[in-house]
Amino acid sequence: MSRSKSRVSEILNGQRQPTVDQIRALHQHLGVPVTSLIGSFKHEPATGNSSTSIAAEGSSGSLA
């Protein structure tokens, strides 16, 4: 099995999330609605400290 077929299989089996570029390509080339690919737009608050929030907290102290 080729690498791209393997990746598609992982996405279809729920083992991997599609990238933004892959979602965009499906929308542009096949006409698949974006909402079908990503679901409804819904804000879900982050749980715990992610590396992004930790980095943001660390950099905010240096701005003063």
All heavy atoms as TSV, in Angstrom:
chain	resi	resn	atom	element	x	y	z
A	1	MET	N	N	0.855	-1.181	0.000
A	1	MET	CA	C	0.000	0.000	0.000
A	1	MET	C	C	0.898	1.241	0.000
A	1	MET	O	O	1.864	1.311	0.736
A	1	MET	CB	C	-0.907	-0.019	1.229
A	1	MET	CG	C	-1.930	1.068	1.208
A	1	MET	SD	S	-3.114	1.146	2.577
A	1	MET	CE	C	-3.427	-0.504	3.065
A	2	SER	N	N	0.537	2.205	-0.821
A	2	SER	CA	C	1.332	3.427	-0.880
A	2	SER	C	C	1.126	4.261	0.377
A	2	SER	O	O	0.177	4.061	1.131
A	2	SER	CB	C	0.959	4.247	-2.107
A	2	SER	OG	O	-0.295	4.849	-1.924
A	3	ARG	N	N	2.020	5.193	0.566
A	3	ARG	CA	C	1.952	6.048	1.763
A	3	ARG	C	C	0.658	6.856	1.800
A	3	ARG	O	O	0.039	6.994	2.844
A	3	ARG	CB	C	3.157	6.968	1.785
A	3	ARG	CG	C	3.248	7.759	3.051
A	3	ARG	CD	C	4.568	8.438	3.134
A	3	ARG	NE	N	4.936	8.504	4.532
A	3	ARG	CZ	C	5.780	9.380	5.009
A	3	ARG	NH1	N	6.373	10.218	4.214
A	3	ARG	NH2	N	6.057	9.407	6.283
A	4	SER	N	N	0.231	7.422	0.653
A	4	SER	CA	C	-0.983	8.238	0.642
A	4	SER	C	C	-2.224	7.386	0.903
A	4	SER	O	O	-3.142	7.817	1.591
A	4	SER	CB	C	-1.114	8.995	-0.678
A	4	SER	OG	O	-1.204	8.098	-1.760
A	5	LYS	N	N	-2.251	6.164	0.375
A	5	LYS	CA	C	-3.389	5.278	0.649
A	5	LYS	C	C	-3.423	4.895	2.122
A	5	LYS	O	O	-4.488	4.792	2.722
A	5	LYS	CB	C	-3.317	4.031	-0.221
A	5	LYS	CG	C	-3.636	4.279	-1.669
A	5	LYS	CD	C	-3.587	2.993	-2.459
A	5	LYS	CE	C	-3.868	3.251	-3.920
A	5	LYS	NZ	N	-3.804	2.001	-4.700
A	6	SER	N	N	-2.252	4.707	2.696
A	6	SER	CA	C	-2.162	4.390	4.116
A	6	SER	C	C	-2.697	5.542	4.955
A	6	SER	O	O	-3.429	5.352	5.928
A	6	SER	CB	C	-0.711	4.093	4.481
A	6	SER	OG	O	-0.553	3.949	5.865
A	7	ARG	N	N	-2.329	6.780	4.590
A	7	ARG	CA	C	-2.788	7.968	5.312
A	7	ARG	C	C	-4.303	8.097	5.219
A	7	ARG	O	O	-4.974	8.384	6.212
A	7	ARG	CB	C	-2.097	9.205	4.735
A	7	ARG	CG	C	-2.401	10.517	5.385
A	7	ARG	CD	C	-1.876	10.690	6.797
A	7	ARG	NE	N	-0.544	10.253	7.039
A	7	ARG	CZ	C	0.564	10.975	6.940
A	7	ARG	NH1	N	0.507	12.223	6.582
A	7	ARG	NH2	N	1.737	10.462	7.225
A	8	VAL	N	N	-4.863	7.894	4.029
A	8	VAL	CA	C	-6.316	7.964	3.838
A	8	VAL	C	C	-6.998	6.917	4.709
A	8	VAL	O	O	-8.004	7.198	5.373
A	8	VAL	CB	C	-6.692	7.775	2.349
A	8	VAL	CG1	C	-8.196	7.605	2.194
A	8	VAL	CG2	C	-6.199	8.943	1.522
A	9	SER	N	N	-6.442	5.727	4.748
A	9	SER	CA	C	-7.001	4.663	5.576
A	9	SER	C	C	-7.010	5.059	7.055
A	9	SER	O	O	-7.993	4.827	7.760
A	9	SER	CB	C	-6.190	3.376	5.384
A	9	SER	OG	O	-6.672	2.351	6.212
A	10	GLU	N	N	-5.927	5.664	7.525
A	10	GLU	CA	C	-5.850	6.108	8.918
A	10	GLU	C	C	-6.912	7.157	9.221
A	10	GLU	O	O	-7.536	7.136	10.283
A	10	GLU	CB	C	-4.467	6.680	9.224
A	10	GLU	CG	C	-3.374	5.647	9.252
A	10	GLU	CD	C	-1.991	6.247	9.405
A	10	GLU	OE1	O	-1.840	7.479	9.278
A	10	GLU	OE2	O	-1.048	5.475	9.643
A	11	ILE	N	N	-7.133	8.086	8.286
A	11	ILE	CA	C	-8.135	9.136	8.483
A	11	ILE	C	C	-9.529	8.527	8.517
A	11	ILE	O	O	-10.330	8.818	9.402
A	11	ILE	CB	C	-8.015	10.223	7.396
A	11	ILE	CG1	C	-6.713	11.002	7.579
A	11	ILE	CG2	C	-9.219	11.165	7.430
A	11	ILE	CD1	C	-6.358	11.923	6.428
A	12	LEU	N	N	-9.818	7.636	7.562
A	12	LEU	CA	C	-11.146	7.026	7.495
A	12	LEU	C	C	-11.438	6.130	8.693
A	12	LEU	O	O	-12.585	5.989	9.101
A	12	LEU	CB	C	-11.298	6.238	6.191
A	12	LEU	CG	C	-11.321	7.085	4.918
A	12	LEU	CD1	C	-11.347	6.182	3.693
A	12	LEU	CD2	C	-12.500	8.036	4.922
A	13	ASN	N	N	-10.409	5.540	9.263
A	13	ASN	CA	C	-10.585	4.666	10.427
A	13	ASN	C	C	-10.547	5.426	11.749
A	13	ASN	O	O	-10.624	4.822	12.813
A	13	ASN	CB	C	-9.514	3.572	10.430
A	13	ASN	CG	C	-9.742	2.567	9.343
A	13	ASN	OD1	O	-10.881	2.210	9.035
A	13	ASN	ND2	N	-8.673	2.093	8.726
A	14	GLY	N	N	-10.397	6.756	11.682
A	14	GLY	CA	C	-10.401	7.561	12.898
A	14	GLY	C	C	-9.098	7.536	13.664
A	14	GLY	O	O	-9.045	7.979	14.809
A	15	GLN	N	N	-8.030	7.034	13.050
A	15	GLN	CA	C	-6.733	6.966	13.724
A	15	GLN	C	C	-5.940	8.259	13.568
A	15	GLN	O	O	-4.963	8.485	14.270
A	15	GLN	CB	C	-5.912	5.800	13.175
A	15	GLN	CG	C	-6.566	4.463	13.415
A	15	GLN	CD	C	-5.885	3.353	12.638
A	15	GLN	OE1	O	-5.221	3.595	11.636
A	15	GLN	NE2	N	-6.064	2.125	13.102
A	16	ARG	N	N	-6.337	9.118	12.629
A	16	ARG	CA	C	-5.625	10.354	12.349
A	16	ARG	C	C	-6.635	11.403	11.905
A	16	ARG	O	O	-7.615	11.088	11.253
A	16	ARG	CB	C	-4.604	10.107	11.245
A	16	ARG	CG	C	-3.834	11.316	10.816
A	16	ARG	CD	C	-2.888	10.991	9.678
A	16	ARG	NE	N	-1.794	10.137	10.080
A	16	ARG	CZ	C	-0.641	10.580	10.579
A	16	ARG	NH1	N	-0.451	11.868	10.736
A	16	ARG	NH2	N	0.313	9.756	10.903
A	17	GLN	N	N	-6.382	12.652	12.258
A	17	GLN	CA	C	-7.222	13.757	11.820
A	17	GLN	C	C	-6.672	14.312	10.505
A	17	GLN	O	O	-5.457	14.390	10.337
A	17	GLN	CB	C	-7.230	14.874	12.867
A	17	GLN	CG	C	-7.869	14.477	14.179
A	17	GLN	CD	C	-9.351	14.230	14.028
A	17	GLN	OE1	O	-10.035	14.960	13.333
A	17	GLN	NE2	N	-9.837	13.187	14.668
A	18	PRO	N	N	-7.547	14.699	9.580
A	18	PRO	CA	C	-7.043	15.309	8.335
A	18	PRO	C	C	-6.440	16.672	8.619
A	18	PRO	O	O	-6.867	17.379	9.526
A	18	PRO	CB	C	-8.293	15.433	7.461
A	18	PRO	CG	C	-9.437	15.428	8.414
A	18	PRO	CD	C	-9.001	14.618	9.600
A	19	THR	N	N	-5.449	17.041	7.835
A	19	THR	CA	C	-4.828	18.353	7.987
A	19	THR	C	C	-5.724	19.409	7.343
A	19	THR	O	O	-6.618	19.083	6.560
A	19	THR	CB	C	-3.448	18.395	7.316
A	19	THR	OG1	O	-3.630	18.255	5.901
A	19	THR	CG2	C	-2.519	17.310	7.850
A	20	VAL	N	N	-5.463	20.657	7.642
A	20	VAL	CA	C	-6.204	21.764	7.035
A	20	VAL	C	C	-6.035	21.720	5.515
A	20	VAL	O	O	-6.991	21.917	4.770
A	20	VAL	CB	C	-5.748	23.122	7.612
A	20	VAL	CG1	C	-6.372	24.274	6.854
A	20	VAL	CG2	C	-6.080	23.202	9.091
A	21	ASP	N	N	-4.814	21.454	5.049
A	21	ASP	CA	C	-4.573	21.379	3.607
A	21	ASP	C	C	-5.364	20.251	2.959
A	21	ASP	O	O	-5.886	20.399	1.850
A	21	ASP	CB	C	-3.087	21.203	3.310
A	21	ASP	CG	C	-2.280	22.464	3.572
A	21	ASP	OD1	O	-2.882	23.565	3.576
A	21	ASP	OD2	O	-1.059	22.350	3.755
A	22	GLN	N	N	-5.482	19.113	3.630
A	22	GLN	CA	C	-6.256	17.996	3.093
A	22	GLN	C	C	-7.741	18.343	3.040
A	22	GLN	O	O	-8.418	18.034	2.060
A	22	GLN	CB	C	-6.030	16.737	3.935
A	22	GLN	CG	C	-4.636	16.178	3.788
A	22	GLN	CD	C	-4.305	15.141	4.841
A	22	GLN	OE1	O	-4.880	15.122	5.932
A	22	GLN	NE2	N	-3.354	14.276	4.537
A	23	ILE	N	N	-8.241	19.000	4.070
A	23	ILE	CA	C	-9.642	19.431	4.093
A	23	ILE	C	C	-9.897	20.425	2.966
A	23	ILE	O	O	-10.881	20.325	2.238
A	23	ILE	CB	C	-10.009	20.034	5.466
A	23	ILE	CG1	C	-10.006	18.931	6.525
A	23	ILE	CG2	C	-11.362	20.744	5.413
A	23	ILE	CD1	C	-10.110	19.436	7.944
A	24	ARG	N	N	-8.989	21.368	2.810
A	24	ARG	CA	C	-9.111	22.373	1.755
A	24	ARG	C	C	-9.118	21.712	0.370
A	24	ARG	O	O	-9.921	22.063	-0.498
A	24	ARG	CB	C	-7.962	23.373	1.853
A	24	ARG	CG	C	-8.080	24.539	0.912
A	24	ARG	CD	C	-6.971	25.564	1.123
A	24	ARG	NE	N	-7.162	26.246	2.406
A	24	ARG	CZ	C	-6.250	26.306	3.370
A	24	ARG	NH1	N	-5.072	25.754	3.222
A	24	ARG	NH2	N	-6.511	26.957	4.484
A	25	ALA	N	N	-8.253	20.741	0.146
A	25	ALA	CA	C	-8.185	20.051	-1.144
A	25	ALA	C	C	-9.467	19.276	-1.422
A	25	ALA	O	O	-9.978	19.292	-2.550
A	25	ALA	CB	C	-6.976	19.111	-1.173
A	26	LEU	N	N	-10.016	18.607	-0.427
A	26	LEU	CA	C	-11.276	17.880	-0.618
A	26	LEU	C	C	-12.402	18.834	-0.982
A	26	LEU	O	O	-13.239	18.540	-1.834
A	26	LEU	CB	C	-11.636	17.099	0.649
A	26	LEU	CG	C	-10.778	15.866	0.927
A	26	LEU	CD1	C	-11.045	15.357	2.343
A	26	LEU	CD2	C	-11.053	14.786	-0.103
A	27	HIS	N	N	-12.400	19.989	-0.344
A	27	HIS	CA	C	-13.424	20.991	-0.637
A	27	HIS	C	C	-13.260	21.553	-2.051
A	27	HIS	O	O	-14.214	21.607	-2.826
A	27	HIS	CB	C	-13.362	22.118	0.395
A	27	HIS	CG	C	-14.242	23.280	0.070
A	27	HIS	ND1	N	-15.615	23.189	0.093
A	27	HIS	CD2	C	-13.947	24.543	-0.302
A	27	HIS	CE1	C	-16.127	24.357	-0.257
A	27	HIS	NE2	N	-15.134	25.195	-0.506
A	28	GLN	N	N	-12.052	21.953	-2.399
A	28	GLN	CA	C	-11.812	22.603	-3.687
A	28	GLN	C	C	-11.933	21.644	-4.872
A	28	GLN	O	O	-12.521	21.979	-5.892
A	28	GLN	CB	C	-10.431	23.252	-3.701
A	28	GLN	CG	C	-10.341	24.462	-2.804
A	28	GLN	CD	C	-8.927	25.031	-2.727
A	28	GLN	OE1	O	-7.964	24.395	-3.113
A	28	GLN	NE2	N	-8.819	26.246	-2.210
A	29	HIS	N	N	-11.378	20.461	-4.755
A	29	HIS	CA	C	-11.307	19.545	-5.900
A	29	HIS	C	C	-12.517	18.629	-6.037
A	29	HIS	O	O	-12.857	18.222	-7.146
A	29	HIS	CB	C	-10.033	18.715	-5.833
A	29	HIS	CG	C	-8.787	19.537	-5.876
A	29	HIS	ND1	N	-8.385	20.242	-6.991
A	29	HIS	CD2	C	-7.861	19.802	-4.928
A	29	HIS	CE1	C	-7.266	20.884	-6.727
A	29	HIS	NE2	N	-6.929	20.643	-5.478
A	30	LEU	N	N	-13.135	18.290	-4.923
A	30	LEU	CA	C	-14.269	17.366	-4.982
A	30	LEU	C	C	-15.592	18.018	-4.614
A	30	LEU	O	O	-16.637	17.381	-4.689
A	30	LEU	CB	C	-14.019	16.157	-4.062
A	30	LEU	CG	C	-12.778	15.323	-4.390
A	30	LEU	CD1	C	-12.620	14.199	-3.376
A	30	LEU	CD2	C	-12.864	14.766	-5.805
A	31	GLY	N	N	-15.536	19.277	-4.160
A	31	GLY	CA	C	-16.758	19.984	-3.818
A	31	GLY	C	C	-17.409	19.531	-2.529
A	31	GLY	O	O	-18.590	19.769	-2.304
A	32	VAL	N	N	-16.643	18.885	-1.661
A	32	VAL	CA	C	-17.178	18.437	-0.377
A	32	VAL	C	C	-17.332	19.663	0.522
A	32	VAL	O	O	-16.367	20.408	0.720
A	32	VAL	CB	C	-16.243	17.405	0.286
A	32	VAL	CG1	C	-16.779	16.966	1.640
A	32	VAL	CG2	C	-16.032	16.210	-0.624
A	33	PRO	N	N	-18.526	19.895	1.064
A	33	PRO	CA	C	-18.706	21.061	1.937
A	33	PRO	C	C	-17.778	20.986	3.165
A	33	PRO	O	O	-17.613	19.921	3.761
A	33	PRO	CB	C	-20.166	20.972	2.373
A	33	PRO	CG	C	-20.823	20.105	1.343
A	33	PRO	CD	C	-19.766	19.146	0.878
A	34	VAL	N	N	-17.183	22.117	3.507
A	34	VAL	CA	C	-16.253	22.162	4.636
A	34	VAL	C	C	-16.940	21.692	5.918
A	34	VAL	O	O	-16.349	20.961	6.711
A	34	VAL	CB	C	-15.658	23.575	4.803
A	34	VAL	CG1	C	-14.833	23.680	6.072
A	34	VAL	CG2	C	-14.817	23.933	3.589
A	35	THR	N	N	-18.195	22.093	6.119
A	35	THR	CA	C	-18.889	21.682	7.349
A	35	THR	C	C	-19.067	20.173	7.415
A	35	THR	O	O	-19.124	19.616	8.506
A	35	THR	CB	C	-20.260	22.376	7.480
A	35	THR	OG1	O	-21.006	22.145	6.294
A	35	THR	CG2	C	-20.105	23.864	7.707
A	36	SER	N	N	-19.130	19.506	6.284
A	36	SER	CA	C	-19.203	18.042	6.285
A	36	SER	C	C	-17.887	17.429	6.736
A	36	SER	O	O	-17.868	16.337	7.296
A	36	SER	CB	C	-19.530	17.520	4.890
A	36	SER	OG	O	-20.815	17.907	4.495
A	37	LEU	N	N	-16.801	18.130	6.485
A	37	LEU	CA	C	-15.480	17.614	6.816
A	37	LEU	C	C	-15.063	17.927	8.241
A	37	LEU	O	O	-14.336	17.161	8.859
A	37	LEU	CB	C	-14.441	18.188	5.841
A	37	LEU	CG	C	-14.657	17.799	4.380
A	37	LEU	CD1	C	-13.774	18.639	3.477
A	37	LEU	CD2	C	-14.395	16.320	4.187
A	38	ILE	N	N	-15.507	19.075	8.760
A	38	ILE	CA	C	-15.061	19.470	10.109
A	38	ILE	C	C	-16.185	19.484	11.131
A	38	ILE	O	O	-15.948	19.697	12.302
A	38	ILE	CB	C	-14.357	20.832	10.101
A	38	ILE	CG1	C	-15.314	21.937	9.663
A	38	ILE	CG2	C	-13.124	20.794	9.242
A	38	ILE	CD1	C	-14.735	23.327	9.828
A	39	GLY	N	N	-17.412	19.280	10.692
A	39	GLY	CA	C	-18.537	19.322	11.607
A	39	GLY	C	C	-19.007	20.744	11.821
A	39	GLY	O	O	-18.560	21.674	11.158
A	40	SER	N	N	-19.910	20.898	12.759
A	40	SER	CA	C	-20.445	22.233	13.034
A	40	SER	C	C	-19.410	23.057	13.781
A	40	SER	O	O	-18.555	22.536	14.474
A	40	SER	CB	C	-21.727	22.137	13.850
A	40	SER	OG	O	-21.451	21.547	15.099
A	41	PHE	N	N	-19.484	24.367	13.610
A	41	PHE	CA	C	-18.572	25.270	14.295
A	41	PHE	C	C	-19.037	25.399	15.736
A	41	PHE	O	O	-20.133	25.847	16.007
A	41	PHE	CB	C	-18.566	26.643	13.612
A	41	PHE	CG	C	-18.037	26.589	12.215
A	41	PHE	CD1	C	-18.883	26.492	11.133
A	41	PHE	CD2	C	-16.671	26.616	11.990
A	41	PHE	CE1	C	-18.394	26.442	9.846
A	41	PHE	CE2	C	-16.165	26.565	10.701
A	41	PHE	CZ	C	-17.027	26.475	9.630
A	42	LYS	N	N	-18.192	24.986	16.656
A	42	LYS	CA	C	-18.547	25.031	18.064
A	42	LYS	C	C	-17.270	25.254	18.861
A	42	LYS	O	O	-16.296	24.548	18.683
A	42	LYS	CB	C	-19.191	23.704	18.451
A	42	LYS	CG	C	-19.538	23.576	19.909
A	42	LYS	CD	C	-20.201	22.232	20.141
A	42	LYS	CE	C	-19.878	21.718	21.509
A	42	LYS	NZ	N	-20.401	20.395	21.756
A	43	HIS	N	N	-17.299	26.245	19.729
A	43	HIS	CA	C	-16.132	26.520	20.564
A	43	HIS	C	C	-16.099	25.520	21.703
A	43	HIS	O	O	-17.068	25.364	22.429
A	43	HIS	CB	C	-16.185	27.948	21.114
A	43	HIS	CG	C	-15.098	28.221	22.095
A	43	HIS	ND1	N	-13.784	28.357	21.723
A	43	HIS	CD2	C	-15.131	28.347	23.440
A	43	HIS	CE1	C	-13.051	28.575	22.804
A	43	HIS	NE2	N	-13.844	28.575	23.848
A	44	GLU	N	N	-14.980	24.842	21.833
A	44	GLU	CA	C	-14.797	23.934	22.957
A	44	GLU	C	C	-13.613	24.435	23.774
A	44	GLU	O	O	-12.497	24.506	23.264
A	44	GLU	CB	C	-14.533	22.516	22.448
A	44	GLU	CG	C	-15.719	21.940	21.700
A	44	GLU	CD	C	-15.459	20.520	21.223
A	44	GLU	OE1	O	-14.490	19.896	21.694
A	44	GLU	OE2	O	-16.227	20.051	20.389
A	45	PRO	N	N	-13.861	24.815	25.022
A	45	PRO	CA	C	-12.765	25.334	25.841
A	45	PRO	C	C	-11.674	24.287	26.032
A	45	PRO	O	O	-11.951	23.096	26.128
A	45	PRO	CB	C	-13.429	25.694	27.167
A	45	PRO	CG	C	-14.749	25.021	27.160
A	45	PRO	CD	C	-15.104	24.730	25.740
A	46	ALA	N	N	-10.441	24.768	26.058
A	46	ALA	CA	C	-9.300	23.874	26.251
A	46	ALA	C	C	-9.304	23.348	27.680
A	46	ALA	O	O	-9.713	24.035	28.610
A	46	ALA	CB	C	-8.011	24.621	25.971
A	47	THR	N	N	-8.859	22.126	27.838
A	47	THR	CA	C	-8.741	21.556	29.176
A	47	THR	C	C	-7.268	21.408	29.504
A	47	THR	O	O	-6.474	20.989	28.675
A	47	THR	CB	C	-9.421	20.169	29.257
A	47	THR	OG1	O	-8.833	19.319	28.269
A	47	THR	CG2	C	-10.911	20.281	29.017
A	48	GLY	N	N	-6.898	21.805	30.679
A	48	GLY	CA	C	-5.510	21.697	31.103
A	48	GLY	C	C	-4.636	22.735	30.426
A	48	GLY	O	O	-5.108	23.591	29.702
A	49	ASN	N	N	-3.356	22.664	30.657
A	49	ASN	CA	C	-2.400	23.589	30.054
A	49	ASN	C	C	-1.798	22.966	28.807
A	49	ASN	O	O	-1.149	21.944	28.880
A	49	ASN	CB	C	-1.267	23.929	31.027
A	49	ASN	CG	C	-1.719	24.889	32.095
A	49	ASN	OD1	O	-2.637	25.666	31.872
A	49	ASN	ND2	N	-1.076	24.845	33.247
A	50	SER	N	N	-2.047	23.573	27.691
A	50	SER	CA	C	-1.412	23.123	26.464
A	50	SER	C	C	-0.072	23.820	26.334
A	50	SER	O	O	0.202	24.800	27.013
A	50	SER	CB	C	-2.288	23.452	25.251
A	50	SER	OG	O	-2.320	24.842	25.044
A	51	SER	N	N	0.757	23.337	25.432
A	51	SER	CA	C	2.055	23.983	25.240
A	51	SER	C	C	1.873	25.401	24.731
A	51	SER	O	O	2.669	26.282	25.025
A	51	SER	CB	C	2.910	23.166	24.278
A	51	SER	OG	O	2.258	23.029	23.035
A	52	THR	N	N	0.799	25.654	23.976
A	52	THR	CA	C	0.542	27.000	23.466
A	52	THR	C	C	0.197	27.943	24.606
A	52	THR	O	O	0.718	29.048	24.685
A	52	THR	CB	C	-0.613	26.987	22.443
A	52	THR	OG1	O	-0.294	26.053	21.426
A	52	THR	CG2	C	-0.834	28.351	21.843
A	53	SER	N	N	-0.689	27.513	25.519
A	53	SER	CA	C	-1.069	28.394	26.609
A	53	SER	C	C	0.093	28.611	27.570
A	53	SER	O	O	0.266	29.690	28.118
A	53	SER	CB	C	-2.294	27.863	27.364
A	53	SER	OG	O	-2.008	26.629	27.986
A	54	ILE	N	N	0.922	27.609	27.749
A	54	ILE	CA	C	2.090	27.749	28.616
A	54	ILE	C	C	3.068	28.740	27.999
A	54	ILE	O	O	3.595	29.621	28.669
A	54	ILE	CB	C	2.772	26.381	28.857
A	54	ILE	CG1	C	1.849	25.504	29.708
A	54	ILE	CG2	C	4.121	26.555	29.533
A	54	ILE	CD1	C	2.293	24.066	29.816
A	55	ALA	N	N	3.274	28.642	26.679
A	55	ALA	CA	C	4.170	29.569	25.993
A	55	ALA	C	C	3.624	30.988	26.067
A	55	ALA	O	O	4.374	31.942	26.263
A	55	ALA	CB	C	4.360	29.149	24.539
A	56	ALA	N	N	2.327	31.142	25.916
A	56	ALA	CA	C	1.714	32.466	25.972
A	56	ALA	C	C	1.862	33.060	27.364
A	56	ALA	O	O	2.124	34.257	27.522
A	56	ALA	CB	C	0.240	32.392	25.575
A	57	GLU	N	N	1.672	32.241	28.397
A	57	GLU	CA	C	1.813	32.739	29.757
A	57	GLU	C	C	3.262	33.171	30.023
A	57	GLU	O	O	3.497	34.196	30.631
A	57	GLU	CB	C	1.417	31.644	30.762
A	57	GLU	CG	C	-0.058	31.355	30.778
A	57	GLU	CD	C	-0.391	30.124	31.617
A	57	GLU	OE1	O	0.509	29.603	32.311
A	57	GLU	OE2	O	-1.540	29.685	31.580
A	58	GLY	N	N	4.208	32.400	29.518
A	58	GLY	CA	C	5.623	32.725	29.731
A	58	GLY	C	C	6.028	33.998	29.020
A	58	GLY	O	O	6.829	34.767	29.521
A	59	SER	N	N	5.457	34.241	27.851
A	59	SER	CA	C	5.861	35.420	27.094
A	59	SER	C	C	5.165	36.676	27.585
A	59	SER	O	O	5.666	37.769	27.408
A	59	SER	CB	C	5.558	35.218	25.600
A	59	SER	OG	O	4.180	35.132	25.395
A	60	SER	N	N	4.022	36.551	28.252
A	60	SER	CA	C	3.299	37.745	28.691
A	60	SER	C	C	4.063	38.496	29.774
A	60	SER	O	O	3.979	39.699	29.861
A	60	SER	CB	C	1.901	37.377	29.192
A	60	SER	OG	O	1.976	36.555	30.335
A	61	GLY	N	N	4.851	37.800	30.563
A	61	GLY	CA	C	5.626	38.454	31.606
A	61	GLY	C	C	6.745	39.296	31.057
A	61	GLY	O	O	7.176	40.258	31.658
A	62	SER	N	N	7.241	38.970	29.863
A	62	SER	CA	C	8.365	39.708	29.312
A	62	SER	C	C	7.934	40.971	28.575
A	62	SER	O	O	8.759	41.754	28.166
A	62	SER	CB	C	9.144	38.803	28.349
A	62	SER	OG	O	8.333	38.433	27.262
A	63	LEU	N	N	6.626	41.173	28.403
A	63	LEU	CA	C	6.141	42.334	27.697
A	63	LEU	C	C	6.152	43.592	28.561
A	63	LEU	O	O	6.147	44.695	28.069
A	63	LEU	CB	C	4.719	42.102	27.189
A	63	LEU	CG	C	4.567	41.023	26.116
A	63	LEU	CD1	C	3.105	40.819	25.794
A	63	LEU	CD2	C	5.347	41.390	24.870
A	64	ALA	N	N	6.144	43.434	29.868
A	64	ALA	CA	C	6.058	44.589	30.764
A	64	ALA	C	C	7.351	45.330	30.871
A	64	ALA	O	O	8.402	44.912	30.654
A	64	ALA	CB	C	5.615	44.130	32.157
